[in-house]
Amino acid sequence: MFASYLIGLREGLEAALVVSILVAFLVKSDSRDRLPLVWAGVGAALALSIGFGALLTFTATHLSAQRQELFDAVTSLAATVFVTFMVFWMRSAARRLSGELRQKLGEALRLGATAVAVVAFLAVAREGLETALLWFAAVQGATTSASPLIGITLGLLTAVAIGWGLYRSALRINLTRFFTWTGLLLILVAAGIFKYGVHDLQEAGVLPGLATHAFDISGVLDPGAWYSTLLSGMFNITPQPSVLETIAWVVYAVPVLFFFLRSSGRTPAAPVPTQAQQAV
């Protein structure tokens, strides 16, 4: 549930910041009559994201066992690529995000009503589709479907509350630090998703070595303990991973963490203004 919460919080806050920038720009430019168009675009993006998540779930449940393993593997590997791109992109784009969105919305206002809705739709749809894909990949190893759903719902609600607080200037947080820490956690989540994708490929018979275990810590990591559930659900740490799964986790996590931390070290530590504040 915590992994799903983190995905909902991180992706939801990005979407909330985008919406707050668009709304603040329209309010500041005395174009409140265009606000319904922004909300229409946001609503369409949310509907598309929910539909995409439902399509993934429907497809996975109507495949044969082997094809389902392959489908889960493909979505896990795709989610790993997306989350890696997202955490690095957000670090480099966070400071210029407000200006870019204001420029696009200003051009859309000159083009007409439909363009405003399209800008809002495209800005939110990317976050929504990423959220659906990441959530689907993250919950493949979950024992129940209720906990991940509760987790991502709470994460999205928290993101909406934070986004509203930032827009109303009720909250002042260091967004650079926030995206750094959540980026670190998401990299570890992505490493677990990548490991699970390799496991699916092994179960589908595409990769060998499913029964060749790298180590066995089942005597230390009690499967019924709460911390075992947390580690398994958050980072896909299992008591008996295969050699190939372990190699996959290390090969992904070590270099990605290295480059992320190195880029973080080059980022000024001073707090940055909130995106909503920059917009106004």
C-alpha positions in Angstrom: 0.0 0.0 0.0 2.9 2.4 0.8 4.4 2.0 -2.7 1.0 2.8 -4.2 0.6 5.7 -1.9 4.0 7.1 -2.9 3.1 6.7 -6.6 -0.2 8.5 -6.1 1.4 11.3 -4.0 4.3 11.9 -6.4 2.4 11.8 -9.7 -0.6 13.4 -8.2 1.4 16.4 -6.8 3.0 16.9 -10.2 -0.5 17.0 -11.8 -1.8 19.3 -9.0 1.1 21.7 -9.5 0.3 21.8 -13.3 -3.3 22.5 -12.6 -2.5 25.2 -10.0 -0.2 26.9 -12.5 -2.9 26.9 -15.2 -5.6 28.2 -12.8 -3.4 30.8 -11.3 -2.4 32.1 -14.8 -6.0 32.4 -15.9 -7.0 34.2 -12.6 -4.1 36.6 -12.9 -4.7 37.4 -16.5 -8.4 38.1 -15.8 -9.6 35.1 -17.9 -11.7 33.4 -15.3 -14.3 32.6 -18.0 -11.8 30.0 -19.4 -11.5 28.1 -16.1 -14.3 25.6 -17.0 -12.3 24.7 -20.1 -9.3 23.9 -17.9 -11.4 21.7 -15.7 -13.0 20.0 -18.8 -9.5 19.2 -20.0 -8.5 17.9 -16.5 -11.7 15.8 -16.4 -11.0 14.3 -19.8 -7.4 13.5 -18.8 -8.6 11.8 -15.6 -11.2 9.7 -17.6 -8.5 8.7 -20.0 -6.1 7.6 -17.2 -8.8 5.6 -15.4 -9.8 4.0 -18.7 -6.2 3.1 -19.4 -5.8 1.5 -16.0 -9.0 -0.5 -16.5 -7.8 -1.6 -19.9 -4.6 -2.9 -18.4 -6.5 -4.8 -15.7 -9.0 -6.2 -18.2 -6.3 -7.3 -20.6 -4.3 -9.0 -17.9 -7.3 -11.0 -16.5 -8.3 -12.3 -20.0 -5.0 -13.8 -21.0 -3.7 -17.3 -20.6 -1.3 -17.9 -17.8 1.8 -17.7 -19.9 0.6 -14.6 -21.8 -0.4 -12.9 -18.6 3.1 -13.4 -17.3 4.5 -11.8 -20.5 2.0 -9.0 -20.3 2.9 -8.3 -16.7 6.6 -8.4 -17.6 6.2 -5.9 -20.5 4.2 -3.5 -18.3 6.7 -3.8 -15.5 9.6 -3.0 -17.8 7.7 -0.1 -19.4 6.9 1.3 -16.0 10.6 1.1 -15.0 11.5 3.1 -18.1 8.8 5.7 -17.4 9.6 6.2 -13.7 13.3 6.5 -14.5 12.7 9.2 -17.1 10.2 10.9 -14.8 12.4 11.3 -11.8 15.3 12.7 -13.8 13.0 14.9 -15.9 11.3 16.4 -12.9 14.7 17.4 -11.4 15.7 19.3 -14.6 12.3 20.7 -15.5 10.8 21.7 -12.2 12.3 25.2 -12.3 11.2 26.0 -15.8 7.8 24.2 -15.6 5.9 27.3 -14.6 7.2 29.4 -17.5 6.7 26.8 -20.1 3.1 26.2 -19.1 2.3 29.9 -18.9 3.7 30.3 -22.4 1.6 27.4 -23.8 -1.5 28.6 -22.1 -1.0 32.2 -23.3 -0.7 30.9 -26.9 -3.8 28.7 -26.4 -5.8 31.7 -25.2 -5.1 33.5 -28.4 -6.0 30.4 -30.5 -9.4 29.8 -28.8 -11.4 27.9 -26.3 -10.6 24.4 -27.6 -6.9 25.1 -27.4 -7.2 25.9 -23.7 -8.9 22.6 -22.9 -6.3 20.8 -25.0 -3.4 22.3 -23.1 -4.9 21.3 -19.7 -5.7 17.8 -21.1 -2.2 17.2 -22.4 -0.5 18.6 -19.2 -2.5 16.3 -16.9 -2.9 13.2 -19.2 0.8 12.5 -19.2 0.9 12.3 -15.4 -2.4 10.3 -15.3 -1.2 7.7 -17.8 2.1 7.3 -16.0 0.2 6.9 -12.7 -2.0 4.2 -14.2 1.0 2.3 -15.7 3.1 2.6 -12.5 0.3 1.5 -10.3 -0.6 -1.5 -12.4 3.0 -2.6 -12.5 3.6 -2.0 -8.7 0.6 -4.1 -7.6 1.3 -7.2 -9.6 3.0 -8.8 -6.7 0.4 -7.7 -4.1 -1.6 -10.4 -2.3 -4.8 -8.3 -2.2 -6.2 -5.7 -4.6 -7.7 -3.6 -1.8 -4.5 -2.2 -0.2 -2.9 -0.8 -3.4 -6.2 0.8 -4.4 -6.5 2.4 -0.9 -2.9 3.5 -1.1 -3.0 5.2 -4.4 -6.4 6.9 -3.5 -4.9 8.3 -0.3 -1.8 9.4 -2.2 -3.9 11.3 -4.8 -6.1 12.9 -2.1 -2.9 14.0 -0.2 -1.5 15.4 -3.4 -4.7 17.4 -4.1 -4.7 18.8 -0.6 -1.1 19.8 -0.9 -1.7 21.3 -4.3 -4.6 23.3 -3.0 -2.6 24.5 -0.1 0.2 25.6 -2.3 -2.2 27.4 -4.6 -3.8 29.3 -1.7 -0.3 29.9 -0.3 -1.2 28.1 2.9 1.7 25.8 2.5 5.4 26.5 1.8 7.5 23.5 1.1 10.9 23.0 -0.5 9.8 21.3 -3.7 13.4 20.5 -4.7 13.9 18.5 -1.5 10.5 16.9 -1.8 11.1 15.7 -5.4 14.6 14.5 -4.4 13.4 12.3 -1.5 10.4 10.9 -3.4 12.7 10.4 -6.4 15.0 8.3 -4.3 12.2 6.2 -3.0 10.7 5.8 -6.5 14.0 4.6 -7.9 14.0 1.8 -5.3 10.3 1.1 -6.1 11.3 1.0 -9.8 14.1 -1.4 -9.0 11.6 -3.8 -7.4 9.3 -3.4 -10.4 12.2 -4.2 -12.8 13.0 -7.3 -10.6 9.4 -8.4 -10.8 9.4 -8.0 -14.6 12.4 -10.3 -14.8 10.7 -12.7 -12.5 7.6 -12.7 -14.9 9.9 -13.4 -17.8 11.3 -16.4 -16.0 7.9 -17.7 -15.1 6.9 -17.3 -18.8 9.9 -19.4 -19.8 11.5 -16.5 -21.7 14.5 -16.3 -19.3 16.0 -19.3 -17.4 17.0 -19.7 -13.8 13.7 -19.4 -11.9 14.7 -22.2 -9.5 18.3 -21.0 -9.1 18.2 -18.8 -5.9 20.8 -16.2 -5.2 20.2 -16.5 -1.4 17.6 -17.7 1.1 16.8 -15.4 4.0 13.4 -16.9 4.8 14.7 -17.8 8.3 15.4 -14.1 8.9 12.6 -12.5 6.8 9.4 -13.9 8.3 6.8 -13.9 5.4 4.1 -13.2 7.9 5.7 -10.3 9.6 4.7 -6.7 9.0 8.2 -5.6 8.0 8.3 -8.4 5.4 5.1 -7.2 3.9 6.4 -3.7 3.8 9.7 -4.6 2.1 7.9 -6.9 -0.4 5.2 -4.4 -1.2 7.5 -1.4 -1.4 10.7 -2.7 -2.9 9.8 -6.3 -4.0 12.4 -7.7 -1.6 11.7 -11.5 -1.3 13.3 -14.2 0.8 14.3 -16.4 -2.1 15.0 -14.3 -5.2 16.6 -15.9 -8.2 20.1 -15.0 -9.3 18.9 -13.2 -12.4 16.3 -11.2 -10.3 19.0 -10.1 -7.9 21.4 -9.1 -10.7 18.6 -7.1 -12.4 17.8 -5.3 -9.1 21.5 -4.4 -8.6 22.2 -3.5 -12.2 19.3 -1.1 -12.2 19.4 0.4 -8.7 23.1 1.1 -8.3 23.8 3.2 -11.5 20.5 5.0 -11.4 20.9 6.0 -7.7 24.5 7.1 -8.5 23.5 9.4 -11.3 20.5 10.7 -9.5 22.4 11.5 -6.4 25.2 13.1 -8.4 22.7 15.3 -10.2 21.1 16.1 -6.9 24.4 17.2 -5.5 24.7 19.8 -8.3 21.3 21.3 -7.5 21.3 24.4 -5.3 20.0 23.6 -1.8 18.1 26.8 -1.5 14.3 26.5 -1.3 12.6 27.2 -4.6 9.3 29.1 -4.8 6.2 26.9 -5.3 5.0 26.6 -8.9 1.7 28.3 -8.1 3.5 31.2 -6.6 5.8 31.5 -9.7 2.7 31.6 -11.9 1.2 34.5 -10.1 
